[in-house]
């Protein structure tokens, strides 16, 4: 699996809200293998949105970069599984 241009977020720590620096993203619920179907969410003109699967509230914070979240550690970065051939 490779990282895509659309940021992915997870809520492994089980908080009720996550502040992020993007308005278009995918929610995974939790890191694999406990993830739910990856849902593409778009806030549009709003500043918050709720994931329909895990009910995490995402709030847009224009101070954050697309690679940041509050609390920290909610940005999912896909890595190559061990033993997979190099791309």
PyMOL Python script that loads the backbone (N, CA, C, O; Angstrom):
from pymol import cmd

cmd.read_pdbstr("""\
ATOM      1  N   UNK A   1       0.863  -1.176   0.000  1.00  0.00           N
ATOM      2  CA  UNK A   1       0.000   0.000   0.000  1.00  0.00           C
ATOM      3  C   UNK A   1       0.903   1.231   0.000  1.00  0.00           C
ATOM      4  O   UNK A   1       1.926   1.249   0.684  1.00  0.00           O
ATOM      5  N   UNK A   2       0.546   2.223  -0.735  1.00  0.00           N
ATOM      6  CA  UNK A   2       1.338   3.452  -0.751  1.00  0.00           C
ATOM      7  C   UNK A   2       0.494   4.611  -0.262  1.00  0.00           C
ATOM      8  O   UNK A   2      -0.735   4.580  -0.325  1.00  0.00           O
ATOM      9  N   UNK A   3       1.168   5.617   0.220  1.00  0.00           N
ATOM     10  CA  UNK A   3       0.470   6.795   0.703  1.00  0.00           C
ATOM     11  C   UNK A   3      -0.145   7.532  -0.486  1.00  0.00           C
ATOM     12  O   UNK A   3       0.483   7.646  -1.539  1.00  0.00           O
ATOM     13  N   UNK A   4      -1.332   8.016  -0.325  1.00  0.00           N
ATOM     14  CA  UNK A   4      -2.004   8.736  -1.398  1.00  0.00           C
ATOM     15  C   UNK A   4      -1.952  10.230  -1.119  1.00  0.00           C
ATOM     16  O   UNK A   4      -1.441  10.656  -0.084  1.00  0.00           O
ATOM     17  N   UNK A   5      -2.480  11.023  -2.041  1.00  0.00           N
ATOM     18  CA  UNK A   5      -2.506  12.465  -1.859  1.00  0.00           C
ATOM     19  C   UNK A   5      -3.568  12.908  -0.860  1.00  0.00           C
ATOM     20  O   UNK A   5      -3.478  14.006  -0.311  1.00  0.00           O
ATOM     21  N   UNK A   6      -4.561  12.079  -0.622  1.00  0.00           N
ATOM     22  CA  UNK A   6      -5.620  12.410   0.330  1.00  0.00           C
ATOM     23  C   UNK A   6      -5.180  11.928   1.714  1.00  0.00           C
ATOM     24  O   UNK A   6      -4.957  10.732   1.899  1.00  0.00           O
ATOM     25  N   UNK A   7      -5.049  12.831   2.689  1.00  0.00           N
ATOM     26  CA  UNK A   7      -4.624  12.404   4.032  1.00  0.00           C
ATOM     27  C   UNK A   7      -5.625  11.430   4.650  1.00  0.00           C
ATOM     28  O   UNK A   7      -6.834  11.537   4.442  1.00  0.00           O
ATOM     29  N   UNK A   8      -5.095  10.485   5.409  1.00  0.00           N
ATOM     30  CA  UNK A   8      -5.900   9.494   6.126  1.00  0.00           C
ATOM     31  C   UNK A   8      -5.733   9.746   7.622  1.00  0.00           C
ATOM     32  O   UNK A   8      -4.630  10.027   8.092  1.00  0.00           O
ATOM     33  N   UNK A   9      -6.830   9.643   8.365  1.00  0.00           N
ATOM     34  CA  UNK A   9      -6.787   9.855   9.806  1.00  0.00           C
ATOM     35  C   UNK A   9      -7.361   8.656  10.529  1.00  0.00           C
ATOM     36  O   UNK A   9      -8.285   8.001  10.046  1.00  0.00           O
ATOM     37  N   UNK A  10      -6.793   8.375  11.708  1.00  0.00           N
ATOM     38  CA  UNK A  10      -7.247   7.278  12.565  1.00  0.00           C
ATOM     39  C   UNK A  10      -7.493   7.811  13.968  1.00  0.00           C
ATOM     40  O   UNK A  10      -6.945   8.838  14.369  1.00  0.00           O
ATOM     41  N   UNK A  11      -8.322   7.098  14.694  1.00  0.00           N
ATOM     42  CA  UNK A  11      -8.639   7.484  16.070  1.00  0.00           C
ATOM     43  C   UNK A  11      -8.352   6.301  17.002  1.00  0.00           C
ATOM     44  O   UNK A  11      -9.237   5.833  17.719  1.00  0.00           O
ATOM     45  N   UNK A  12      -7.110   5.830  16.982  1.00  0.00           N
ATOM     46  CA  UNK A  12      -6.722   4.701  17.816  1.00  0.00           C
ATOM     47  C   UNK A  12      -6.828   5.007  19.302  1.00  0.00           C
ATOM     48  O   UNK A  12      -7.005   4.097  20.112  1.00  0.00           O
ATOM     49  N   UNK A  13      -6.723   6.282  19.669  1.00  0.00           N
ATOM     50  CA  UNK A  13      -6.745   6.633  21.094  1.00  0.00           C
ATOM     51  C   UNK A  13      -8.165   6.859  21.610  1.00  0.00           C
ATOM     52  O   UNK A  13      -8.367   7.032  22.812  1.00  0.00           O
ATOM     53  N   UNK A  14      -9.141   6.860  20.718  1.00  0.00           N
ATOM     54  CA  UNK A  14     -10.544   6.915  21.128  1.00  0.00           C
ATOM     55  C   UNK A  14     -11.037   8.257  21.645  1.00  0.00           C
ATOM     56  O   UNK A  14     -11.884   8.296  22.537  1.00  0.00           O
ATOM     57  N   UNK A  15     -10.523   9.359  21.102  1.00  0.00           N
ATOM     58  CA  UNK A  15     -11.007  10.680  21.509  1.00  0.00           C
ATOM     59  C   UNK A  15     -12.295  11.008  20.763  1.00  0.00           C
ATOM     60  O   UNK A  15     -12.585  10.404  19.730  1.00  0.00           O
ATOM     61  N   UNK A  16     -13.071  11.963  21.282  1.00  0.00           N
ATOM     62  CA  UNK A  16     -14.335  12.298  20.620  1.00  0.00           C
ATOM     63  C   UNK A  16     -14.161  13.290  19.486  1.00  0.00           C
ATOM     64  O   UNK A  16     -15.039  13.395  18.629  1.00  0.00           O
ATOM     65  N   UNK A  17     -13.040  14.033  19.455  1.00  0.00           N
ATOM     66  CA  UNK A  17     -12.801  15.002  18.379  1.00  0.00           C
ATOM     67  C   UNK A  17     -11.321  15.077  18.051  1.00  0.00           C
ATOM     68  O   UNK A  17     -10.458  14.910  18.913  1.00  0.00           O
ATOM     69  N   UNK A  18     -11.056  15.335  16.767  1.00  0.00           N
ATOM     70  CA  UNK A  18      -9.688  15.473  16.278  1.00  0.00           C
ATOM     71  C   UNK A  18      -9.625  16.741  15.440  1.00  0.00           C
ATOM     72  O   UNK A  18     -10.437  16.931  14.534  1.00  0.00           O
ATOM     73  N   UNK A  19      -8.666  17.608  15.739  1.00  0.00           N
ATOM     74  CA  UNK A  19      -8.448  18.806  14.932  1.00  0.00           C
ATOM     75  C   UNK A  19      -7.439  18.473  13.839  1.00  0.00           C
ATOM     76  O   UNK A  19      -6.400  17.864  14.093  1.00  0.00           O
ATOM     77  N   UNK A  20      -7.771  18.889  12.607  1.00  0.00           N
ATOM     78  CA  UNK A  20      -6.926  18.583  11.455  1.00  0.00           C
ATOM     79  C   UNK A  20      -6.753  19.832  10.590  1.00  0.00           C
ATOM     80  O   UNK A  20      -7.515  20.792  10.706  1.00  0.00           O
ATOM     81  N   UNK A  21      -5.741  19.803   9.721  1.00  0.00           N
ATOM     82  CA  UNK A  21      -5.436  20.952   8.888  1.00  0.00           C
ATOM     83  C   UNK A  21      -5.915  20.834   7.454  1.00  0.00           C
ATOM     84  O   UNK A  21      -5.442  21.565   6.585  1.00  0.00           O
ATOM     85  N   UNK A  22      -6.838  19.934   7.193  1.00  0.00           N
ATOM     86  CA  UNK A  22      -7.405  19.764   5.846  1.00  0.00           C
ATOM     87  C   UNK A  22      -8.915  19.636   5.952  1.00  0.00           C
ATOM     88  O   UNK A  22      -9.457  19.306   7.007  1.00  0.00           O
ATOM     89  N   UNK A  23      -9.581  19.906   4.836  1.00  0.00           N
ATOM     90  CA  UNK A  23     -11.039  19.779   4.809  1.00  0.00           C
ATOM     91  C   UNK A  23     -11.490  18.571   3.991  1.00  0.00           C
ATOM     92  O   UNK A  23     -12.663  18.199   4.042  1.00  0.00           O
ATOM     93  N   UNK A  24     -10.586  17.959   3.244  1.00  0.00           N
ATOM     94  CA  UNK A  24     -10.889  16.751   2.476  1.00  0.00           C
ATOM     95  C   UNK A  24      -9.911  15.677   2.917  1.00  0.00           C
ATOM     96  O   UNK A  24      -8.697  15.884   2.890  1.00  0.00           O
ATOM     97  N   UNK A  25     -10.441  14.522   3.327  1.00  0.00           N
ATOM     98  CA  UNK A  25      -9.597  13.482   3.899  1.00  0.00           C
ATOM     99  C   UNK A  25     -10.357  12.174   3.952  1.00  0.00           C
ATOM    100  O   UNK A  25     -11.532  12.115   3.590  1.00  0.00           O
ATOM    101  N   UNK A  26      -9.688  11.125   4.403  1.00  0.00           N
ATOM    102  CA  UNK A  26     -10.338   9.847   4.623  1.00  0.00           C
ATOM    103  C   UNK A  26     -10.218   9.472   6.087  1.00  0.00           C
ATOM    104  O   UNK A  26      -9.152   9.614   6.686  1.00  0.00           O
ATOM    105  N   UNK A  27     -11.311   8.995   6.661  1.00  0.00           N
ATOM    106  CA  UNK A  27     -11.307   8.462   8.018  1.00  0.00           C
ATOM    107  C   UNK A  27     -11.231   6.947   7.903  1.00  0.00           C
ATOM    108  O   UNK A  27     -11.951   6.332   7.116  1.00  0.00           O
ATOM    109  N   UNK A  28     -10.348   6.356   8.701  1.00  0.00           N
ATOM    110  CA  UNK A  28     -10.180   4.905   8.731  1.00  0.00           C
ATOM    111  C   UNK A  28     -10.704   4.306  10.034  1.00  0.00           C
ATOM    112  O   UNK A  28     -10.782   3.085  10.169  1.00  0.00           O
ATOM    113  N   UNK A  29     -11.059   5.151  10.978  1.00  0.00           N
ATOM    114  CA  UNK A  29     -11.510   4.674  12.278  1.00  0.00           C
ATOM    115  C   UNK A  29     -10.341   4.317  13.167  1.00  0.00           C
ATOM    116  O   UNK A  29     -10.089   4.999  14.161  1.00  0.00           O
ATOM    117  N   UNK A  30      -9.628   3.267  12.830  1.00  0.00           N
ATOM    118  CA  UNK A  30      -8.447   2.819  13.565  1.00  0.00           C
ATOM    119  C   UNK A  30      -7.439   2.301  12.550  1.00  0.00           C
ATOM    120  O   UNK A  30      -7.766   2.086  11.383  1.00  0.00           O
ATOM    121  N   UNK A  31      -6.218   2.107  13.008  1.00  0.00           N
ATOM    122  CA  UNK A  31      -5.186   1.571  12.125  1.00  0.00           C
ATOM    123  C   UNK A  31      -5.517   0.117  11.789  1.00  0.00           C
ATOM    124  O   UNK A  31      -6.114  -0.583  12.607  1.00  0.00           O
ATOM    125  N   UNK A  32      -5.135  -0.344  10.595  1.00  0.00           N
ATOM    126  CA  UNK A  32      -5.375  -1.738  10.226  1.00  0.00           C
ATOM    127  C   UNK A  32      -4.726  -2.678  11.251  1.00  0.00           C
ATOM    128  O   UNK A  32      -3.652  -2.368  11.766  1.00  0.00           O
ATOM    129  N   UNK A  33      -5.336  -3.782  11.547  1.00  0.00           N
ATOM    130  CA  UNK A  33      -6.486  -4.395  10.884  1.00  0.00           C
ATOM    131  C   UNK A  33      -7.822  -4.029  11.528  1.00  0.00           C
ATOM    132  O   UNK A  33      -8.841  -4.609  11.154  1.00  0.00           O
ATOM    133  N   UNK A  34      -7.864  -3.104  12.467  1.00  0.00           N
ATOM    134  CA  UNK A  34      -9.123  -2.723  13.121  1.00  0.00           C
ATOM    135  C   UNK A  34      -9.843  -1.588  12.409  1.00  0.00           C
ATOM    136  O   UNK A  34     -10.810  -1.053  12.951  1.00  0.00           O
ATOM    137  N   UNK A  35      -9.411  -1.204  11.227  1.00  0.00           N
ATOM    138  CA  UNK A  35     -10.005  -0.082  10.510  1.00  0.00           C
ATOM    139  C   UNK A  35     -11.413  -0.406  10.016  1.00  0.00           C
ATOM    140  O   UNK A  35     -11.764  -1.559   9.767  1.00  0.00           O
ATOM    141  N   UNK A  36     -12.208   0.669   9.883  1.00  0.00           N
ATOM    142  CA  UNK A  36     -13.523   0.511   9.255  1.00  0.00           C
ATOM    143  C   UNK A  36     -13.374   0.868   7.783  1.00  0.00           C
ATOM    144  O   UNK A  36     -12.298   1.316   7.387  1.00  0.00           O
ATOM    145  N   UNK A  37     -14.393   0.692   6.956  1.00  0.00           N
ATOM    146  CA  UNK A  37     -14.261   1.103   5.553  1.00  0.00           C
ATOM    147  C   UNK A  37     -13.761   2.550   5.479  1.00  0.00           C
ATOM    148  O   UNK A  37     -14.264   3.426   6.182  1.00  0.00           O
ATOM    149  N   UNK A  38     -12.786   2.781   4.640  1.00  0.00           N
ATOM    150  CA  UNK A  38     -12.188   4.107   4.532  1.00  0.00           C
ATOM    151  C   UNK A  38     -13.193   5.049   3.868  1.00  0.00           C
ATOM    152  O   UNK A  38     -13.599   4.846   2.724  1.00  0.00           O
ATOM    153  N   UNK A  39     -13.582   6.084   4.615  1.00  0.00           N
ATOM    154  CA  UNK A  39     -14.636   6.989   4.194  1.00  0.00           C
ATOM    155  C   UNK A  39     -14.025   8.324   3.777  1.00  0.00           C
ATOM    156  O   UNK A  39     -13.312   8.963   4.551  1.00  0.00           O
ATOM    157  N   UNK A  40     -14.314   8.739   2.539  1.00  0.00           N
ATOM    158  CA  UNK A  40     -13.872  10.055   2.073  1.00  0.00           C
ATOM    159  C   UNK A  40     -14.834  11.100   2.615  1.00  0.00           C
ATOM    160  O   UNK A  40     -16.043  11.022   2.395  1.00  0.00           O
ATOM    161  N   UNK A  41     -14.289  12.072   3.322  1.00  0.00           N
ATOM    162  CA  UNK A  41     -15.110  13.136   3.903  1.00  0.00           C
ATOM    163  C   UNK A  41     -14.654  14.487   3.372  1.00  0.00           C
ATOM    164  O   UNK A  41     -13.457  14.729   3.214  1.00  0.00           O
ATOM    165  N   UNK A  42     -15.602  15.357   3.100  1.00  0.00           N
ATOM    166  CA  UNK A  42     -15.327  16.697   2.583  1.00  0.00           C
ATOM    167  C   UNK A  42     -16.169  17.683   3.381  1.00  0.00           C
ATOM    168  O   UNK A  42     -17.398  17.634   3.345  1.00  0.00           O
ATOM    169  N   UNK A  43     -15.501  18.579   4.102  1.00  0.00           N
ATOM    170  CA  UNK A  43     -16.205  19.554   4.935  1.00  0.00           C
ATOM    171  C   UNK A  43     -16.855  20.665   4.129  1.00  0.00           C
ATOM    172  O   UNK A  43     -17.755  21.344   4.623  1.00  0.00           O
ATOM    173  N   UNK A  44     -16.406  20.858   2.890  1.00  0.00           N
ATOM    174  CA  UNK A  44     -16.946  21.968   2.103  1.00  0.00           C
ATOM    175  C   UNK A  44     -16.706  23.287   2.797  1.00  0.00           C
ATOM    176  O   UNK A  44     -15.572  23.587   3.169  1.00  0.00           O
ATOM    177  N   UNK A  45     -17.752  24.090   2.982  1.00  0.00           N
ATOM    178  CA  UNK A  45     -17.625  25.389   3.650  1.00  0.00           C
ATOM    179  C   UNK A  45     -17.690  25.281   5.172  1.00  0.00           C
ATOM    180  O   UNK A  45     -17.432  26.258   5.875  1.00  0.00           O
ATOM    181  N   UNK A  46     -18.033  24.097   5.684  1.00  0.00           N
ATOM    182  CA  UNK A  46     -18.129  23.913   7.134  1.00  0.00           C
ATOM    183  C   UNK A  46     -16.740  23.773   7.750  1.00  0.00           C
ATOM    184  O   UNK A  46     -15.746  23.628   7.039  1.00  0.00           O
ATOM    185  N   UNK A  47     -16.685  23.816   9.062  1.00  0.00           N
ATOM    186  CA  UNK A  47     -15.419  23.666   9.780  1.00  0.00           C
ATOM    187  C   UNK A  47     -15.377  22.385  10.595  1.00  0.00           C
ATOM    188  O   UNK A  47     -14.432  22.159  11.351  1.00  0.00           O
ATOM    189  N   UNK A  48     -16.399  21.543  10.447  1.00  0.00           N
ATOM    190  CA  UNK A  48     -16.381  20.264  11.142  1.00  0.00           C
ATOM    191  C   UNK A  48     -17.262  19.262  10.410  1.00  0.00           C
ATOM    192  O   UNK A  48     -18.155  19.622   9.643  1.00  0.00           O
ATOM    193  N   UNK A  49     -16.976  17.984  10.678  1.00  0.00           N
ATOM    194  CA  UNK A  49     -17.750  16.903  10.076  1.00  0.00           C
ATOM    195  C   UNK A  49     -17.619  15.676  10.981  1.00  0.00           C
ATOM    196  O   UNK A  49     -16.599  15.488  11.644  1.00  0.00           O
ATOM    197  N   UNK A  50     -18.657  14.849  10.999  1.00  0.00           N
ATOM    198  CA  UNK A  50     -18.659  13.629  11.804  1.00  0.00           C
ATOM    199  C   UNK A  50     -18.566  12.423  10.876  1.00  0.00           C
ATOM    200  O   UNK A  50     -19.289  12.337   9.883  1.00  0.00           O
ATOM    201  N   UNK A  51     -17.673  11.496  11.206  1.00  0.00           N
ATOM    202  CA  UNK A  51     -17.555  10.266  10.428  1.00  0.00           C
ATOM    203  C   UNK A  51     -18.803   9.413  10.670  1.00  0.00           C
ATOM    204  O   UNK A  51     -19.159   9.161  11.821  1.00  0.00           O
ATOM    205  N   UNK A  52     -19.469   8.966   9.603  1.00  0.00           N
ATOM    206  CA  UNK A  52     -20.691   8.173   9.773  1.00  0.00           C
ATOM    207  C   UNK A  52     -20.440   6.764  10.324  1.00  0.00           C
ATOM    208  O   UNK A  52     -21.380   6.116  10.784  1.00  0.00           O
ATOM    209  N   UNK A  53     -19.204   6.281  10.289  1.00  0.00           N
ATOM    210  CA  UNK A  53     -18.904   4.945  10.806  1.00  0.00           C
ATOM    211  C   UNK A  53     -18.512   4.960  12.274  1.00  0.00           C
ATOM    212  O   UNK A  53     -19.052   4.188  13.067  1.00  0.00           O
ATOM    213  N   UNK A  54     -17.566   5.840  12.651  1.00  0.00           N
ATOM    214  CA  UNK A  54     -17.024   5.783  14.016  1.00  0.00           C
ATOM    215  C   UNK A  54     -17.461   6.962  14.880  1.00  0.00           C
ATOM    216  O   UNK A  54     -17.139   7.008  16.067  1.00  0.00           O
ATOM    217  N   UNK A  55     -18.183   7.906  14.305  1.00  0.00           N
ATOM    218  CA  UNK A  55     -18.702   9.082  15.013  1.00  0.00           C
ATOM    219  C   UNK A  55     -17.626  10.020  15.544  1.00  0.00           C
ATOM    220  O   UNK A  55     -17.897  10.826  16.435  1.00  0.00           O
ATOM    221  N   UNK A  56     -16.420   9.929  15.015  1.00  0.00           N
ATOM    222  CA  UNK A  56     -15.379  10.886  15.383  1.00  0.00           C
ATOM    223  C   UNK A  56     -15.723  12.240  14.775  1.00  0.00           C
ATOM    224  O   UNK A  56     -16.050  12.328  13.591  1.00  0.00           O
ATOM    225  N   UNK A  57     -15.651  13.282  15.574  1.00  0.00           N
ATOM    226  CA  UNK A  57     -15.858  14.644  15.094  1.00  0.00           C
ATOM    227  C   UNK A  57     -14.512  15.202  14.654  1.00  0.00           C
ATOM    228  O   UNK A  57     -13.571  15.269  15.446  1.00  0.00           O
ATOM    229  N   UNK A  58     -14.424  15.597  13.400  1.00  0.00           N
ATOM    230  CA  UNK A  58     -13.219  16.232  12.867  1.00  0.00           C
ATOM    231  C   UNK A  58     -13.474  17.723  12.765  1.00  0.00           C
ATOM    232  O   UNK A  58     -14.493  18.154  12.225  1.00  0.00           O
ATOM    233  N   UNK A  59     -12.532  18.516  13.294  1.00  0.00           N
ATOM    234  CA  UNK A  59     -12.641  19.974  13.249  1.00  0.00           C
ATOM    235  C   UNK A  59     -11.465  20.539  12.479  1.00  0.00           C
ATOM    236  O   UNK A  59     -10.314  20.186  12.737  1.00  0.00           O
ATOM    237  N   UNK A  60     -11.758  21.418  11.531  1.00  0.00           N
ATOM    238  CA  UNK A  60     -10.719  22.066  10.740  1.00  0.00           C
ATOM    239  C   UNK A  60     -10.042  23.149  11.564  1.00  0.00           C
ATOM    240  O   UNK A  60     -10.707  23.968  12.200  1.00  0.00           O
ATOM    241  N   UNK A  61      -8.706  23.145  11.547  1.00  0.00           N
ATOM    242  CA  UNK A  61      -7.894  24.166  12.223  1.00  0.00           C
ATOM    243  C   UNK A  61      -6.867  24.651  11.217  1.00  0.00           C
ATOM    244  O   UNK A  61      -5.931  23.920  10.892  1.00  0.00           O
ATOM    245  N   UNK A  62      -7.024  25.872  10.716  1.00  0.00           N
ATOM    246  CA  UNK A  62      -6.150  26.378   9.655  1.00  0.00           C
ATOM    247  C   UNK A  62      -4.720  26.613  10.111  1.00  0.00           C
ATOM    248  O   UNK A  62      -3.863  26.912   9.280  1.00  0.00           O
ATOM    249  N   UNK A  63      -4.435  26.490  11.381  1.00  0.00           N
ATOM    250  CA  UNK A  63      -3.064  26.616  11.888  1.00  0.00           C
ATOM    251  C   UNK A  63      -2.280  25.324  11.641  1.00  0.00           C
ATOM    252  O   UNK A  63      -1.055  25.351  11.523  1.00  0.00           O
ATOM    253  N   UNK A  64      -2.984  24.206  11.565  1.00  0.00           N
ATOM    254  CA  UNK A  64      -2.338  22.907  11.394  1.00  0.00           C
ATOM    255  C   UNK A  64      -1.996  22.643   9.932  1.00  0.00           C
ATOM    256  O   UNK A  64      -2.699  23.094   9.028  1.00  0.00           O
ATOM    257  N   UNK A  65      -0.898  21.902   9.709  1.00  0.00           N
ATOM    258  CA  UNK A  65      -0.532  21.437   8.376  1.00  0.00           C
ATOM    259  C   UNK A  65      -1.352  20.176   8.075  1.00  0.00           C
ATOM    260  O   UNK A  65      -1.965  19.601   8.975  1.00  0.00           O
ATOM    261  N   UNK A  66      -1.360  19.754   6.814  1.00  0.00           N
ATOM    262  CA  UNK A  66      -2.119  18.552   6.465  1.00  0.00           C
ATOM    263  C   UNK A  66      -1.514  17.292   7.066  1.00  0.00           C
ATOM    264  O   UNK A  66      -2.156  16.242   7.079  1.00  0.00           O
ATOM    265  N   UNK A  67      -0.300  17.384   7.557  1.00  0.00           N
ATOM    266  CA  UNK A  67       0.367  16.240   8.177  1.00  0.00           C
ATOM    267  C   UNK A  67       0.321  16.308   9.703  1.00  0.00           C
ATOM    268  O   UNK A  67       1.026  15.556  10.375  1.00  0.00           O
ATOM    269  N   UNK A  68      -0.498  17.198  10.253  1.00  0.00           N
ATOM    270  CA  UNK A  68      -0.608  17.362  11.703  1.00  0.00           C
ATOM    271  C   UNK A  68      -2.021  17.055  12.177  1.00  0.00           C
ATOM    272  O   UNK A  68      -2.980  17.108  11.407  1.00  0.00           O
ATOM    273  N   UNK A  69      -2.125  16.740  13.441  1.00  0.00           N
ATOM    274  CA  UNK A  69      -3.433  16.565  14.079  1.00  0.00           C
ATOM    275  C   UNK A  69      -3.289  16.912  15.547  1.00  0.00           C
ATOM    276  O   UNK A  69      -2.194  16.868  16.107  1.00  0.00           O
ATOM    277  N   UNK A  70      -4.403  17.256  16.156  1.00  0.00           N
ATOM    278  CA  UNK A  70      -4.449  17.462  17.606  1.00  0.00           C
ATOM    279  C   UNK A  70      -5.603  16.649  18.127  1.00  0.00           C
ATOM    280  O   UNK A  70      -6.742  16.944  17.764  1.00  0.00           O
ATOM    281  N   UNK A  71      -5.395  15.658  18.941  1.00  0.00           N
ATOM    282  CA  UNK A  71      -4.111  15.252  19.472  1.00  0.00           C
ATOM    283  C   UNK A  71      -3.194  14.674  18.385  1.00  0.00           C
ATOM    284  O   UNK A  71      -3.646  14.266  17.316  1.00  0.00           O
ATOM    285  N   UNK A  72      -1.905  14.654  18.694  1.00  0.00           N
ATOM    286  CA  UNK A  72      -0.924  14.122  17.755  1.00  0.00           C
ATOM    287  C   UNK A  72      -1.132  12.624  17.566  1.00  0.00           C
ATOM    288  O   UNK A  72      -1.729  11.952  18.407  1.00  0.00           O
ATOM    289  N   UNK A  73      -0.637  12.124  16.461  1.00  0.00           N
ATOM    290  CA  UNK A  73      -0.671  10.688  16.215  1.00  0.00           C
ATOM    291  C   UNK A  73      -1.907  10.173  15.509  1.00  0.00           C
ATOM    292  O   UNK A  73      -2.096   8.961  15.411  1.00  0.00           O
ATOM    293  N   UNK A  74      -2.752  11.060  15.016  1.00  0.00           N
ATOM    294  CA  UNK A  74      -3.978  10.623  14.342  1.00  0.00           C
ATOM    295  C   UNK A  74      -3.841  10.606  12.823  1.00  0.00           C
ATOM    296  O   UNK A  74      -4.771  10.194  12.129  1.00  0.00           O
ATOM    297  N   UNK A  75      -2.700  11.046  12.294  1.00  0.00           N
ATOM    298  CA  UNK A  75      -2.458  10.988  10.853  1.00  0.00           C
ATOM    299  C   UNK A  75      -1.901   9.609  10.547  1.00  0.00           C
ATOM    300  O   UNK A  75      -0.902   9.193  11.135  1.00  0.00           O
ATOM    301  N   UNK A  76      -2.544   8.900   9.631  1.00  0.00           N
ATOM    302  CA  UNK A  76      -2.089   7.564   9.259  1.00  0.00           C
ATOM    303  C   UNK A  76      -1.167   7.675   8.059  1.00  0.00           C
ATOM    304  O   UNK A  76      -1.522   8.279   7.047  1.00  0.00           O
ATOM    305  N   UNK A  77       0.014   7.090   8.175  1.00  0.00           N
ATOM    306  CA  UNK A  77       0.969   7.063   7.073  1.00  0.00           C
ATOM    307  C   UNK A  77       1.150   5.610   6.665  1.00  0.00           C
ATOM    308  O   UNK A  77       1.651   4.796   7.441  1.00  0.00           O
ATOM    309  N   UNK A  78       0.743   5.291   5.453  1.00  0.00           N
ATOM    310  CA  UNK A  78       0.865   3.928   4.949  1.00  0.00           C
ATOM    311  C   UNK A  78       2.325   3.597   4.744  1.00  0.00           C
ATOM    312  O   UNK A  78       3.095   4.404   4.221  1.00  0.00           O
ATOM    313  N   UNK A  79       2.694   2.412   5.157  1.00  0.00           N
ATOM    314  CA  UNK A  79       4.063   1.927   4.962  1.00  0.00           C
ATOM    315  C   UNK A  79       4.008   0.605   4.220  1.00  0.00           C
ATOM    316  O   UNK A  79       2.971  -0.056   4.185  1.00  0.00           O
ATOM    317  N   UNK A  80       5.101   0.235   3.642  1.00  0.00           N
ATOM    318  CA  UNK A  80       5.181  -1.031   2.939  1.00  0.00           C
ATOM    319  C   UNK A  80       5.295  -2.150   3.973  1.00  0.00           C
ATOM    320  O   UNK A  80       6.112  -2.057   4.889  1.00  0.00           O
ATOM    321  N   UNK A  81       4.497  -3.197   3.843  1.00  0.00           N
ATOM    322  CA  UNK A  81       4.600  -4.296   4.797  1.00  0.00           C
ATOM    323  C   UNK A  81       5.963  -4.975   4.717  1.00  0.00           C
ATOM    324  O   UNK A  81       6.588  -4.974   3.656  1.00  0.00           O
ATOM    325  N   UNK A  82       6.433  -5.555   5.824  1.00  0.00           N
ATOM    326  CA  UNK A  82       7.727  -6.238   5.797  1.00  0.00           C
ATOM    327  C   UNK A  82       7.737  -7.328   4.732  1.00  0.00           C
ATOM    328  O   UNK A  82       6.770  -8.075   4.588  1.00  0.00           O
ATOM    329  N   UNK A  83       8.834  -7.413   3.989  1.00  0.00           N
ATOM    330  CA  UNK A  83       8.972  -8.444   2.973  1.00  0.00           C
ATOM    331  C   UNK A  83       8.371  -8.092   1.621  1.00  0.00           C
ATOM    332  O   UNK A  83       8.501  -8.855   0.663  1.00  0.00           O
ATOM    333  N   UNK A  84       7.716  -6.945   1.539  1.00  0.00           N
ATOM    334  CA  UNK A  84       7.129  -6.547   0.254  1.00  0.00           C
ATOM    335  C   UNK A  84       8.231  -6.032  -0.668  1.00  0.00           C
ATOM    336  O   UNK A  84       9.193  -5.424  -0.200  1.00  0.00           O
ATOM    337  N   UNK A  85       8.101  -6.269  -1.965  1.00  0.00           N
ATOM    338  CA  UNK A  85       9.128  -5.767  -2.899  1.00  0.00           C
ATOM    339  C   UNK A  85       9.145  -4.246  -2.923  1.00  0.00           C
ATOM    340  O   UNK A  85       8.107  -3.601  -2.771  1.00  0.00           O
ATOM    341  N   UNK A  86      10.319  -3.682  -3.112  1.00  0.00           N
ATOM    342  CA  UNK A  86      10.461  -2.228  -3.179  1.00  0.00           C
ATOM    343  C   UNK A  86       9.775  -1.702  -4.421  1.00  0.00           C
ATOM    344  O   UNK A  86       9.750  -2.363  -5.459  1.00  0.00           O
ATOM    345  N   UNK A  87       9.224  -0.518  -4.310  1.00  0.00           N
ATOM    346  CA  UNK A  87       8.508   0.088  -5.448  1.00  0.00           C
ATOM    347  C   UNK A  87       9.462   0.687  -6.431  1.00  0.00           C
ATOM    348  O   UNK A  87       9.038   1.237  -7.447  1.00  0.00           O
TER     349      UNK A  87
END
""", "prot")
cmd.dss("prot")
cmd.show_as("cartoon", "prot")
cmd.util.cbc("prot")
cmd.orient("prot")
